[in-house]
Amino acid sequence: MAFLLLIFILNLFIAIYFKSKKIIHSIILTTLTFSLILLVLNETLSLINQINVLNITFTWLSLTLILFAYHYKYKTISSCYKLIHDSYSKIKTTFLQKTSLISVSLIFLLLVIQGIMYPPNNWDSMTYHMPRIIDWIAHGSFENFQTHILRQLYQPCFSEYVMMNLQLLTGSDLLNNLAQLFFHVFASFAVVGLSKEVGLSKKQQFFGFILTFLLPESLLQASSTQNDIFHGFFLVTSMYFIVRILKNSNLFNFTFLGISIGLAFLSKAISFLYFPVTGLLVACLITYKFIKHKEIKLIKNAILCLAIIILINFPHSYRNYQFSGDIRGTSKEESQDYINEDLSLPNTISIAVKNIGLHLDPLFMGNTGNVLIEKFHLMTSLDINKRGTNVFNATFTCNPGWKNHEDTQPNFLHLLMICISSGLIVYLWFRKEKTEKNSILLVIIIHALFQFLLFCLMLSWEPWNSRLHIPLFYSVIPVIVIGFGLKKINVIYHILTLVLIAQAFYIILTNYSREFISIENQNSTIGINETRYKKYFTNRPDLYPEYDKITNKLAAQKISIIGLIIHNDSWEYPLYPKLNKQIVEPIHLQVKNYTKSISPNKTRPECIVSDVINNNHLTIMNKKYLNQYPKNKFIWLYLPVTIEK
């Protein structure tokens, strides 16, 4: 039934393309429209506590049938096929372009296989991305619930909305990893659209798609259930509509700008650091056009754009406010480990240099990053490990030890090309080649630079910040591809593209968490030949034996109501895959954080699972539960005395 979503998206694309006659523009509009429909559908069902398999299936089926009726009435499918065929049958491609396209297709196929063969297994997915989906399905809504893991409530949730629909339609998490992969493809098309609006050639647009798709960090994350790619897609579409507004300030462009920014905020909390710069850019653009053209509709359109952003985020923000008194859902204590304590220029420079250092060693070969960053700090007398500038006050290193991992993969060649191309654009602009294209590219550079600086001003350096840079890399791809149109460096850029293709195959095949090929000391000890359940633990192999033993017991007892007494970063999700995830009901007990203000679930659990208490027994709701595995080191199962061991 999950193919319902794909069928709906394809039919929606045909309907939109029939009107616009622009294929890339239609892909962007289709993805944004689908995302908005999915959001409205989920929130509506949540309001009436009706999130379940039947309602999700019925709604998507109904919407698909409506589109089929539309196509039948207006004969859109045959018309669109002819338009696309006529447009692309005349395109001539070079040998490198054909090679690149074939390679990207093979890489996409590998990622599909990888995403299906391996279950979600990154740390955040085990602690909050996936468990919150289980809770939503159990409650039939997105209403707040008591939890030991606060991120299950306050973190932006759009990626999980998409995955929840996949999980309900398939009855498993089999396709959840593919959500980010498809948004990675959509982001690559969005970069093509942005490049076209900037005024770049078709050749440059083509390589914009290729270079976006080949971004190393995204290739690793594209087969996972994280959410940085979602955020990156919406950042690129925001830039796309900003450039379109520069040419035409109509209501349509402002509407989809609002949808893009609204969904970005709903996808990733880091948007609160990236999008203030975007907001300032839009404000400057509106002010400039208003002064020049005296169009009052600009103000009206901008207000509508802001209203759309607020409306998209209102349900989630309101739920956050209900339990925490803050629309972000966080407390000062919850966020203090990640916030830069001293918002000074020296600290910002230090953190910025350390963030750049994460991308200086391709595939973690050599130690160039550490050497350069350490020398810079010595020369400037800055403390590389100053308290508050590194998360958890960790010791700085460009090589955190997670080789070829989705949290830390460097984007070295992309960074190199950004530096070269940015320098060229600045040089051309100051040589008085102030064309509209060069001016827009310069604005894109400045926009990304200020986003990066605000990021470094506010956030402490983290060894996994590489993945948070994905949106910035996406947004400056149009800057990179300027090199494919300059004769003196054209050959260099083509060679770098071939190197990127070779690198892409390597990092996908040897992915630390989801390997095809194992390399000694570079992959998890849990590999491709293990059972699907064991693959949940590629990042924590030590947990597998005890979780396997406990979940076998839960499955044998057909337990569905699980009481949880766990810490604030526990691997909760692996407790559920062996059970019927459509009916399992987690209940967090003895909660001590500020979600305890939420009305507790008074259902008596059928068992207790804890990774913080190892007692002989527990008494919960006047019921005694005995510890089944007191010799375990990580996690313990308690069953009622009335249930046989």
C-alpha positions as CSV (number, residue, x, y, z in Angstrom):
1,M,0.0,0.0,0.0
2,A,3.0,2.3,0.4
3,F,3.0,2.7,-3.4
4,L,-0.1,4.7,-3.0
5,L,2.1,7.7,-2.0
6,L,4.3,7.2,-5.1
7,I,1.3,6.9,-7.3
8,F,-0.3,10.0,-5.8
9,I,2.9,12.0,-6.2
10,L,3.2,11.0,-9.9
11,N,-0.4,11.9,-10.6
12,L,0.0,15.2,-8.8
13,F,3.1,15.9,-10.9
14,I,1.2,15.2,-14.1
15,A,-1.6,17.6,-13.0
16,I,0.8,20.4,-12.1
17,Y,2.9,19.8,-15.2
18,F,-0.2,19.9,-17.4
19,K,-0.7,23.5,-16.2
20,S,2.9,24.8,-16.0
21,K,4.6,23.0,-18.9
22,K,7.9,23.4,-17.0
23,I,9.2,20.1,-15.8
24,I,11.7,21.2,-13.1
25,H,9.3,23.9,-11.8
26,S,6.6,21.2,-11.7
27,I,8.8,18.8,-9.7
28,I,9.4,21.5,-7.1
29,L,5.7,22.5,-6.9
30,T,4.7,18.8,-6.7
31,T,7.0,18.1,-3.8
32,L,5.9,21.2,-1.8
33,T,2.2,20.5,-2.6
34,F,2.5,16.9,-1.5
35,S,4.3,17.9,1.7
36,L,1.6,20.4,2.5
37,I,-1.2,18.0,1.8
38,L,0.5,15.3,4.0
39,L,0.8,17.8,6.8
40,V,-2.8,19.0,6.6
41,L,-4.0,15.4,6.4
42,N,-2.0,14.2,9.4
43,E,-2.9,17.2,11.6
44,T,-6.6,16.9,10.7
45,L,-6.7,13.2,11.6
46,S,-4.8,14.0,14.8
47,L,-7.4,16.6,15.9
48,I,-10.1,13.8,15.9
49,N,-7.7,11.1,17.2
50,Q,-8.1,9.1,14.0
51,I,-4.5,8.4,12.9
52,N,-4.6,4.8,11.9
53,V,-4.1,2.5,9.0
54,L,-7.6,2.6,7.7
55,N,-8.0,6.4,7.6
56,I,-4.5,7.0,6.2
57,T,-5.1,4.4,3.4
58,F,-8.6,5.6,2.6
59,T,-7.5,9.3,2.4
60,W,-4.6,8.7,0.1
61,L,-6.6,6.3,-2.1
62,S,-9.4,8.9,-2.3
63,L,-7.0,11.7,-3.3
64,T,-5.4,9.5,-5.9
65,L,-8.8,8.5,-7.4
66,I,-9.7,12.2,-7.6
67,L,-6.5,12.9,-9.6
68,F,-7.3,9.9,-11.9
69,A,-10.7,11.4,-12.6
70,Y,-9.1,14.7,-13.4
71,H,-6.6,13.1,-15.8
72,Y,-9.4,11.1,-17.5
73,K,-11.5,14.3,-18.0
74,Y,-8.7,16.4,-19.4
75,K,-6.6,13.6,-21.0
76,T,-3.6,15.0,-19.2
77,I,-1.4,11.9,-19.1
78,S,-1.0,11.6,-22.9
79,S,-0.5,15.3,-23.3
80,C,2.2,15.5,-20.6
81,Y,4.0,12.4,-22.0
82,K,4.2,14.0,-25.4
83,L,5.5,17.3,-24.0
84,I,8.2,15.6,-22.0
85,H,9.2,13.3,-24.8
86,D,9.4,16.2,-27.3
87,S,11.4,18.3,-24.9
88,Y,14.0,15.7,-24.0
89,S,14.3,13.7,-27.2
90,K,16.2,16.5,-28.9
91,I,18.8,17.0,-26.1
92,K,22.3,16.1,-27.0
93,T,24.6,15.0,-24.2
94,T,28.4,14.6,-24.0
95,F,30.2,11.4,-23.0
96,L,30.8,12.8,-19.5
97,Q,27.2,13.8,-19.1
98,K,26.0,10.3,-20.1
99,T,28.6,8.7,-17.8
100,S,27.5,10.9,-14.9
101,L,23.8,10.2,-15.5
102,I,24.4,6.4,-15.7
103,S,26.5,6.6,-12.5
104,V,24.0,8.6,-10.6
105,S,21.3,6.1,-11.6
106,L,23.4,3.2,-10.3
107,I,24.1,5.1,-7.1
108,F,20.4,5.8,-6.6
109,L,19.6,2.1,-7.1
110,L,22.3,1.1,-4.6
111,L,20.8,3.5,-2.1
112,V,17.3,2.1,-2.6
113,I,18.7,-1.4,-2.0
114,Q,20.7,-0.2,1.0
115,G,17.7,1.6,2.5
116,I,15.5,-1.5,2.3
117,M,18.1,-4.1,3.4
118,Y,19.0,-2.1,6.5
119,P,16.4,-0.9,9.1
120,P,16.7,2.6,10.6
121,N,19.8,2.4,12.8
122,N,21.3,5.8,13.6
123,W,21.3,7.0,17.2
124,D,18.7,9.7,16.9
125,S,16.3,7.4,15.2
126,M,16.5,4.8,18.0
127,T,16.0,7.5,20.7
128,Y,13.3,9.8,19.2
129,H,12.7,9.8,15.5
130,M,11.2,6.4,15.4
131,P,9.8,6.0,19.0
132,R,7.6,9.1,18.6
133,I,6.0,7.5,15.6
134,I,5.1,4.5,17.7
135,D,3.5,6.8,20.3
136,W,1.5,8.7,17.7
137,I,0.1,5.5,16.2
138,A,-0.7,4.2,19.7
139,H,-2.6,7.5,20.6
140,G,-4.1,8.1,17.2
141,S,-2.8,11.7,17.4
142,F,0.1,14.0,18.0
143,E,-1.0,15.0,21.5
144,N,1.7,15.4,24.1
145,F,2.6,12.5,26.3
146,Q,4.8,11.9,29.3
147,T,8.3,10.9,28.2
148,H,11.8,10.5,29.5
149,I,13.2,11.6,26.1
150,L,12.1,15.2,25.6
151,R,13.1,15.3,22.0
152,Q,10.2,13.0,21.2
153,L,7.9,15.9,21.8
154,Y,9.6,19.2,21.0
155,Q,11.8,18.5,18.0
156,P,10.3,19.5,14.6
157,C,8.4,16.6,13.2
158,F,7.8,16.8,9.4
159,S,10.2,14.0,8.4
160,E,8.5,11.7,11.0
161,Y,5.1,12.6,9.5
162,V,6.3,11.3,6.2
163,M,7.7,8.1,7.8
164,M,4.6,7.6,9.9
165,N,2.5,7.4,6.7
166,L,5.0,4.9,5.2
167,Q,5.0,2.9,8.4
168,L,1.2,2.7,8.5
169,L,0.9,1.9,4.8
170,T,3.5,-0.9,5.0
171,G,2.9,-2.2,8.5
172,S,6.7,-1.9,9.1
173,D,9.7,0.4,8.8
174,L,10.8,-1.3,5.6
175,L,10.6,1.8,3.5
176,N,11.3,4.5,6.1
177,N,14.9,5.0,5.1
178,L,13.7,5.9,1.5
179,A,12.0,9.1,2.6
180,Q,15.2,11.0,2.8
181,L,16.5,9.5,-0.4
182,F,13.6,10.8,-2.4
183,F,13.9,14.2,-0.8
184,H,17.6,14.1,-1.8
185,V,16.6,13.6,-5.4
186,F,14.0,16.4,-5.1
187,A,16.7,18.7,-3.6
188,S,18.9,17.9,-6.6
189,F,16.1,19.0,-9.0
190,A,15.4,22.0,-6.8
191,V,19.1,23.1,-7.3
192,V,18.5,22.7,-11.1
193,G,15.5,25.0,-10.8
194,L,17.5,27.5,-8.8
195,S,20.4,27.4,-11.3
196,K,18.0,28.0,-14.1
197,E,16.4,31.0,-12.3
198,V,19.9,32.4,-11.7
199,G,20.5,32.3,-15.5
200,L,23.0,29.4,-15.7
201,S,23.3,27.3,-18.9
202,K,21.7,23.9,-19.4
203,K,25.1,22.3,-19.0
204,Q,25.6,24.1,-15.7
205,Q,22.1,23.1,-14.6
206,F,22.9,19.5,-15.4
207,F,26.1,19.4,-13.3
208,G,24.2,21.2,-10.6
209,F,22.0,18.1,-10.3
210,I,25.0,15.8,-10.4
211,L,27.0,17.7,-7.8
212,T,24.0,18.0,-5.5
213,F,23.3,14.3,-5.7
214,L,27.0,13.4,-5.1
215,L,27.3,15.4,-1.9
216,P,29.1,12.8,0.3
217,E,27.3,13.6,3.6
218,S,23.9,13.4,1.9
219,L,24.7,10.1,0.2
220,L,25.3,8.5,3.6
221,Q,22.3,10.2,5.2
222,A,20.0,9.4,2.2
223,S,19.6,5.8,3.4
224,S,18.8,6.8,7.0
225,T,15.9,8.3,8.9
226,Q,17.6,11.5,9.9
227,N,16.1,14.9,8.8
228,D,18.9,17.1,7.5
229,I,18.1,16.4,3.9
230,F,14.4,17.4,4.4
231,H,15.6,20.7,5.8
232,G,18.1,21.1,3.0
233,F,15.4,20.7,0.3
234,F,13.2,23.3,1.9
235,L,16.1,25.8,2.2
236,V,16.9,25.4,-1.6
237,T,13.2,25.8,-2.6
238,S,13.1,29.0,-0.4
239,M,16.1,30.4,-2.4
240,Y,14.4,29.3,-5.6
241,F,11.2,31.3,-4.8
242,I,13.2,34.3,-3.5
243,V,15.0,34.5,-6.9
244,R,11.6,34.2,-8.7
245,I,10.2,37.0,-6.5
246,L,13.1,39.2,-7.6
247,K,11.7,38.8,-11.1
248,N,7.9,38.6,-10.3
249,S,6.5,39.5,-6.9
250,N,3.2,37.8,-7.5
251,L,1.1,36.1,-4.9
252,F,2.0,32.6,-6.2
253,N,5.7,33.0,-5.5
254,F,5.2,34.4,-2.1
255,T,2.7,31.6,-1.2
256,F,5.2,28.9,-2.1
257,L,8.0,30.8,-0.4
258,G,5.9,30.7,2.8
259,I,5.3,27.0,2.3
260,S,9.0,26.3,1.9
261,I,10.1,28.3,4.9
262,G,7.2,27.0,7.0
263,L,8.1,23.3,6.2
264,A,11.8,24.0,6.8
265,F,11.0,25.2,10.4
266,L,8.8,22.1,10.8
267,S,11.7,19.8,9.6
268,K,14.7,20.9,11.6
269,A,15.3,23.1,14.7
270,I,18.5,24.5,13.1
271,S,16.2,26.5,10.8
272,F,15.9,29.0,13.7
273,L,19.6,29.8,13.0
274,Y,19.6,29.6,9.2
275,F,16.3,31.4,8.3
276,P,16.7,34.7,10.1
277,V,19.3,35.5,7.4
278,T,16.8,34.4,4.8
279,G,14.1,36.6,6.4
280,L,16.5,39.6,6.3
281,L,17.2,38.9,2.7
282,V,13.5,38.8,1.8
283,A,12.9,42.0,3.9
284,C,15.6,43.8,1.9
285,L,14.2,42.5,-1.4
286,I,10.7,43.7,-0.5
287,T,11.9,47.1,0.7
288,Y,14.0,47.6,-2.5
289,K,11.1,46.7,-4.8
290,F,8.6,48.7,-2.8
291,I,10.8,51.8,-2.9
292,K,11.4,51.3,-6.6
293,H,7.9,50.3,-7.8
294,K,5.6,51.6,-4.9
295,E,3.6,48.3,-5.1
296,I,1.4,47.9,-2.0
297,K,0.7,44.3,-3.0
298,L,4.3,43.5,-2.0
299,I,3.4,44.2,1.7
300,K,0.2,42.2,1.4
301,N,2.0,39.2,-0.2
302,A,4.7,39.4,2.4
303,I,2.1,39.3,5.2
304,L,0.5,36.3,3.6
305,C,3.8,34.6,3.3
306,L,4.4,35.1,7.1
307,A,0.9,33.9,7.9
308,I,1.5,30.7,6.0
309,I,4.8,30.1,7.9
310,I,2.9,30.6,11.2
311,L,0.0,28.4,10.2
312,I,2.2,25.5,9.1
313,N,4.0,25.5,12.5
314,F,1.1,26.5,14.7
315,P,-0.1,23.0,15.7
316,H,3.4,21.7,16.7
317,S,4.4,25.0,18.3
318,Y,1.1,25.1,20.3
319,R,1.7,21.6,21.6
320,N,5.2,22.6,22.6
321,Y,3.8,25.6,24.5
322,Q,1.3,23.5,26.3
323,F,3.8,21.4,28.1
324,S,6.8,23.7,28.4
325,G,5.5,27.3,28.2
326,D,7.8,27.9,25.1
327,I,6.9,27.3,21.5
328,R,10.2,25.7,21.0
329,G,9.5,23.2,23.7
330,T,12.9,23.4,25.2
331,S,14.1,24.6,28.6
332,K,17.3,26.5,29.3
333,E,18.8,23.3,30.9
334,E,17.8,21.2,27.9
335,S,19.7,23.4,25.4
336,Q,22.6,24.8,27.4
337,D,25.1,22.1,26.3
338,Y,24.7,23.1,22.7
339,I,24.7,26.9,23.0
340,N,27.8,29.0,22.7
341,E,28.2,30.6,26.2
342,D,30.2,33.6,25.0
343,L,28.8,35.3,21.9
344,S,32.0,37.1,21.0
345,L,33.8,37.6,17.7
346,P,36.9,35.5,18.7
347,N,34.7,32.6,19.8
348,T,32.7,32.8,16.6
349,I,35.9,32.8,14.5
350,S,37.3,29.8,16.4
351,I,34.0,27.8,16.1
352,A,33.8,28.7,12.3
353,V,37.3,27.5,11.7
354,K,36.6,24.3,13.6
355,N,33.5,23.7,11.6
356,I,35.4,24.2,8.3
357,G,38.0,21.8,9.6
358,L,35.3,19.0,9.6
359,H,35.5,19.0,5.8
360,L,39.3,19.2,5.3
361,D,40.2,15.5,5.3
362,P,38.6,13.7,2.4
363,L,37.4,10.3,3.6
364,F,39.4,11.0,6.8
365,M,42.6,10.4,4.9
366,G,45.5,12.1,6.7
367,N,45.5,14.6,9.5
368,T,45.5,17.9,7.5
369,G,42.4,19.3,9.2
370,N,43.8,18.9,12.7
371,V,47.2,20.3,11.8
372,L,45.7,23.4,10.0
373,I,43.1,24.2,12.7
374,E,45.5,23.8,15.5
375,K,48.1,26.0,13.8
376,F,45.5,28.7,13.2
377,H,44.5,28.7,16.9
378,L,48.2,28.9,17.9
379,M,48.8,31.8,15.5
380,T,45.8,33.7,16.7
381,S,46.2,32.8,20.4
382,L,42.7,31.4,20.5
383,D,42.0,28.4,22.8
384,I,40.9,25.5,20.6
385,N,39.2,23.9,23.6
386,K,37.9,26.9,25.4
387,R,35.0,26.0,27.7
388,G,31.6,26.4,26.1
389,T,32.9,26.4,22.5
390,N,32.9,22.6,22.1
391,V,29.7,20.6,22.9
392,F,29.9,18.9,26.3
393,N,33.3,20.6,26.5
394,A,34.8,17.8,24.4
395,T,38.4,18.0,23.0
396,F,38.5,19.2,19.4
397,T,39.4,16.8,16.6
398,C,38.6,16.7,12.9
399,N,38.7,12.9,13.0
400,P,36.2,11.8,15.6
401,G,36.8,8.1,14.9
402,W,33.5,7.4,13.0
403,K,34.9,6.8,9.5
404,N,32.5,7.0,6.6
405,H,29.6,7.7,9.0
406,E,26.5,9.7,8.1
407,D,27.1,12.0,11.1
408,T,30.6,13.0,10.3
409,Q,31.5,12.6,6.5
410,P,33.5,15.5,5.1
411,N,32.5,17.3,1.9
412,F,36.1,18.1,1.0
413,L,35.8,18.4,-2.8
414,H,32.6,20.4,-2.6
415,L,34.2,22.8,-0.2
416,L,37.2,23.1,-2.5
417,M,35.0,23.9,-5.5
418,I,33.0,26.4,-3.4
419,C,36.1,28.3,-2.5
420,I,37.4,28.4,-6.1
421,S,34.0,29.4,-7.6
422,S,33.3,32.0,-5.0
423,G,36.6,33.6,-5.5
424,L,36.0,33.7,-9.3
425,I,32.5,35.2,-8.9
426,V,33.8,37.9,-6.5
427,Y,36.7,38.6,-9.0
428,L,34.3,38.9,-11.9
429,W,31.9,41.1,-10.0
430,F,34.7,43.5,-9.0
431,R,36.0,43.5,-12.6
432,K,32.7,45.3,-13.3
433,E,31.1,42.2,-14.9
434,K,28.0,43.0,-12.8
435,T,25.6,41.0,-14.7
436,E,22.3,39.9,-13.1
437,K,23.6,36.3,-13.0
438,N,26.8,37.3,-11.2
439,S,25.0,39.6,-8.8
440,I,22.5,36.9,-7.8
441,L,25.3,34.3,-7.3
442,L,27.1,36.9,-5.1
443,V,24.0,37.3,-3.0
444,I,23.8,33.5,-2.7
445,I,27.4,33.4,-1.5
446,I,26.8,36.2,1.1
447,H,23.5,34.6,2.2
448,A,25.2,31.2,2.9
449,L,28.2,32.9,4.5
450,F,26.0,34.9,7.0
451,Q,23.9,31.7,7.7
452,F,27.2,29.9,8.5
453,L,28.4,32.7,10.7
454,L,25.1,32.9,12.7
455,F,25.3,29.1,13.1
456,C,28.8,29.5,14.5
457,L,27.9,32.4,16.7
458,M,25.1,30.6,18.4
459,L,26.1,26.9,18.5
460,S,29.1,25.2,20.1
461,W,31.3,23.1,17.8
462,E,30.2,19.5,17.5
463,P,32.0,16.6,15.8
464,W,28.7,15.7,14.0
465,N,28.1,19.3,12.7
466,S,29.0,18.1,9.2
467,R,25.4,16.8,8.7
468,L,24.0,20.2,9.8
469,H,25.9,21.8,7.0
470,I,24.0,19.9,4.3
471,P,21.5,22.8,3.6
472,L,24.4,25.2,3.1
473,F,26.1,23.0,0.6
474,Y,22.9,22.5,-1.3
475,S,22.2,26.2,-1.5
476,V,25.6,27.1,-3.0
477,I,25.8,24.4,-5.7
478,P,24.7,27.1,-8.3
479,V,27.9,29.0,-7.2
480,I,30.0,25.9,-7.8
481,V,28.7,25.1,-11.3
482,I,29.8,28.5,-12.6
483,G,33.1,26.7,-13.1
484,F,31.6,24.5,-15.8
485,G,31.2,27.6,-18.0
486,L,34.6,29.1,-17.6
487,K,37.2,27.7,-20.2
488,K,40.2,28.0,-18.0
489,I,38.9,25.7,-15.2
490,N,36.2,23.7,-17.1
491,V,38.5,20.6,-17.4
492,I,39.4,20.7,-13.8
493,Y,35.7,20.7,-12.8
494,H,35.0,17.8,-15.1
495,I,37.8,15.8,-13.5
496,L,36.6,16.6,-10.0
497,T,33.1,15.4,-11.0
498,L,34.6,12.0,-12.1
499,V,36.5,11.8,-8.8
500,L,33.2,12.6,-6.9
501,I,31.5,9.7,-8.8
502,A,34.2,7.3,-7.8
503,Q,34.1,8.6,-4.2
504,A,30.3,8.2,-4.1
505,F,30.5,4.5,-5.0
506,Y,33.2,4.0,-2.3
507,I,31.4,5.7,0.5
508,I,28.1,4.0,-0.2
509,L,29.6,0.5,-0.5
510,T,31.6,0.9,2.7
511,N,29.0,2.9,4.7
512,Y,29.9,2.4,8.4
513,S,26.3,1.7,9.5
514,R,25.0,0.1,6.3
515,E,27.8,-1.6,4.5
516,F,27.8,-3.5,1.2
517,I,31.5,-4.2,1.5
518,S,33.3,-4.5,4.8
519,I,36.7,-2.9,5.4
520,E,38.7,-3.8,8.5
521,N,38.3,-1.1,11.3
522,Q,36.1,1.0,9.0
523,N,32.7,-0.6,9.5
524,S,30.5,-1.7,12.3
525,T,31.0,-5.3,13.6
526,I,27.4,-5.9,12.5
527,G,27.4,-6.3,8.8
528,I,25.3,-7.1,5.7
529,N,24.8,-10.8,6.4
530,E,23.3,-10.4,9.9
531,T,19.5,-10.6,10.6
532,R,17.4,-7.5,10.1
533,Y,16.8,-7.1,13.8
534,K,20.5,-7.2,14.6
535,K,21.2,-4.5,12.0
536,Y,19.3,-2.0,14.2
537,F,22.4,-2.1,16.4
538,T,25.2,-1.3,14.0
539,N,26.1,1.8,16.0
540,R,25.7,0.0,19.4
541,P,26.6,-3.7,18.9
542,D,27.1,-4.1,22.7
543,L,23.3,-3.6,23.2
544,Y,22.2,-6.3,20.8
545,P,22.4,-9.5,23.0
546,E,20.3,-8.1,25.8
547,Y,17.7,-6.4,23.6
548,D,17.4,-9.6,21.5
549,K,16.7,-11.6,24.6
550,I,14.2,-9.2,26.0
551,T,12.3,-8.6,22.8
552,N,12.1,-12.4,22.2
553,K,10.4,-12.6,25.6
554,L,8.0,-9.8,24.8
555,A,7.1,-11.3,21.5
556,A,6.5,-14.8,23.1
557,Q,4.3,-13.3,25.8
558,K,2.4,-11.2,23.1
559,I,2.9,-8.1,25.2
560,S,1.8,-4.8,23.7
561,I,1.6,-2.4,26.7
562,I,5.2,-1.6,27.7
563,G,6.1,0.5,30.7
564,L,9.3,2.4,30.3
565,I,11.7,3.7,33.0
566,I,14.6,4.9,30.9
567,H,17.2,7.7,30.7
568,N,16.9,10.7,28.4
569,D,18.8,9.3,25.5
570,S,17.8,5.6,25.6
571,W,17.5,3.3,22.6
572,E,13.8,2.9,22.9
573,Y,12.8,1.9,19.4
574,P,14.6,-1.5,19.2
575,L,12.1,-2.7,21.8
576,Y,9.3,-2.6,19.2
577,P,10.2,-4.2,15.8
578,K,9.5,-7.8,16.8
579,L,6.1,-6.8,18.1
580,N,3.0,-5.6,16.3
581,K,3.9,-1.9,15.9
582,Q,0.4,-1.1,15.0
583,I,-1.0,-1.9,18.5
584,V,2.0,-1.6,20.8
585,E,1.6,1.1,23.5
586,P,4.6,2.5,25.3
587,I,4.0,4.2,28.7
588,H,6.7,6.3,30.3
589,L,6.7,5.8,34.0
590,Q,8.2,7.8,36.9
591,V,9.0,10.7,34.6
592,K,11.0,13.5,36.4
593,N,11.4,16.1,33.6
594,Y,8.9,18.8,32.8
595,T,6.7,16.5,30.8
596,K,5.4,15.2,34.1
597,S,2.9,18.2,34.0
598,I,1.1,16.2,31.2
599,S,-1.6,13.9,32.3
600,P,-0.1,10.5,32.8
601,N,-1.4,7.4,31.1
602,K,-3.2,5.4,33.7
603,T,-3.2,2.1,31.8
604,R,-1.5,-0.6,33.8
605,P,1.6,-1.9,31.8
606,E,1.9,-5.6,31.0
607,C,5.7,-5.3,31.6
608,I,8.3,-2.8,32.7
609,V,11.5,-2.2,30.7
610,S,14.3,-0.1,32.3
611,D,17.9,0.8,31.6
612,V,18.3,2.7,34.8
613,I,16.9,0.4,37.5
614,N,18.3,-3.1,38.2
615,N,16.3,-4.3,41.2
616,N,14.9,-7.7,42.1
617,H,11.4,-6.3,41.6
618,L,9.4,-3.1,41.0
619,T,6.0,-2.2,42.3
620,I,4.0,0.0,39.8
621,M,0.3,0.9,40.2
622,N,0.0,-1.6,43.1
623,K,1.3,-4.4,40.9
624,K,4.6,-6.3,41.5
625,Y,6.9,-6.9,38.6
626,L,9.9,-9.3,38.9
627,N,13.3,-8.7,37.2
628,Q,13.8,-11.4,34.5
629,Y,17.4,-10.8,33.8
630,P,19.2,-9.2,36.8
631,K,22.6,-10.2,35.4
632,N,22.2,-7.9,32.3
633,K,24.5,-4.9,32.1
634,F,22.4,-2.4,30.0
635,I,18.7,-3.1,30.1
636,W,16.3,-5.1,32.3
637,L,12.8,-6.6,31.9
638,Y,10.3,-6.8,34.7
639,L,7.2,-9.0,34.3
640,P,4.1,-9.3,36.6
641,V,4.3,-12.1,39.1
642,T,1.1,-13.6,37.5
643,I,2.9,-14.1,34.2
644,E,5.1,-17.1,33.9
645,K,8.8,-16.6,33.3
